[in-house]
């Protein structure tokens, strides 16, 4: 049985995300590690985004959400990868951020997979990007526009009481031809609400990366 390791930038286990990934790869065993597993609240607060560091949103074991800096969290992501890579056949980083990390096993970066998929299919049409925190609206927009995507970014937290049907309608009213759910915290149910309300094709990074993982470990 293949082993897939999920490395969250928050704390493990990610009971909100990993079971849905397993639905797409039912023949695999999943293990987990978190970049913040060994940190207390004081240490977590110290790696918040400062000095222009890109803000990333993640979840703690007690279901609270926190914002950390992409650059600041990278060494901790690397440490979490090291803790699971010997046991795993494949490692997935549960974040669409950009990390300079390495692994001795195949390593999936959801952000790269999502960016390649969107740039391949959007055809120059406007795209609505759903980001998990208000602080990400401007920098996420900059990243997508640098990829040649005409992006309208909407804050849509998977960790709060967000009305995803309303978000879907906002995406439609903004003139988007495609909706992109740019956070591993977004779920299949959230996608369904967005797609139904918007009437638009909707890409969920969680299921997208799970399908790629399934392709890689099938024998």
Buried (B, 14 or more C-beta within 10 A) or exposed (E): EBBBBBBBBBBBBBEBBBEBBBEBBEEBBBBBBBBBBEBEEEEBEEBBBEEEBBBBBBBBBEEEBBBBBBBBBBBBBBBBBBBBBEEBBBBBBBBBBBBEBEBEBEBBBBBEBBBEBBBEEBEEEBBBBBBBBEBBBEBBBEBBEEEEBBBBBBBBBBBEEBEBBBBBBBBBEBEBBBBBBBBBBBBEEBBBBBBEBBEBEBBBBBBBBBBBBBEBBEE
